[in-house]
Amino acid sequence: MEQMILRLPKVKAITGLSRSTIYLRMSEGAFPKHISLGSRAVGWLKSEVSDWMEQRILESRGGVSPRGEESHSPYCYS
């Protein structure tokens, strides 16, 4: 499977979270960790951000997946 790397502006747009909230949740283990792209650049794997988003939907809707599937994301708190 081909991986896509998202930079911070795209992650913010997709999640609706601010930069500070993304980094706070990362430090708490409640958001995917970024990966280093170089000395001054980081990004997030699209698949991990998508899994995190699906988990938020599951929690918000009482365990009902938008795809009708059970999620096994490491960001699940149920």
N, C-alpha and C positions, 0 to 999 in steps of 0.2 A: 504494500500500500504506500502510495506517495504521501509524504508528510508536507504540510504547509506550515510555515512559521509566520505568526502574526506579530507585528510591532505594537507598541503600547497604544498609539491612537486608535488602531483597529480593535484592540482588546477592550478599550474604554467604550467604543461605539457599540460593540457587540453586547457587552455586559451591562452597560449603563452605569458602571461604577467609576468613581474618580481614581486618579493615580494613587492617592494616599490610601484609599480603601483597598485597592488591589494589593498594594505592598503590605498593609496591615494584615489582611486575610492570608497572604502568603506566609507571613511570619508566624501566624497562628496555625498554619497547616490546613487552612480552610479554602485555599485557592491554589491552583497549579503553580509550581515553581517555574520561573523563567529559565531560559537557557542562554548561555553566553554566545554571542555572535562575533565577538571581537573585543578589543580593549574597552570600547565605550558603547557597545550596542548589545541589547538583549531582545529576546523574543519569546513567544509562547507557542507551543504546538497547538494548532487549530483543533486537533482531535481532543486534547485535554481540556481546552476551554469549552468545546461543545459538550463534553461529558459533564463538566461542572454546571453548565447551563441547564442541561437536562435534569440533573439532580435537584437544582433549585425549583424547577417546574414540578418534579415529583413531590417534593416537600410541600410546596405551595398548594398542590391539588390533592393532598392526602394519599399519595402513592400511585396516582394514575399517570402513567407515562404518556407523553404526547405521541409516541410511536406504538403504544400498547405493549411495551416490553418491560421486563424487570431490569433495572440498571444495577451494575456491579461496580460502580464508580468508587474510588477511594475517598471521594468527597461526600459520601453519604453519611448522614448522622442519625438515621432512623433505626 
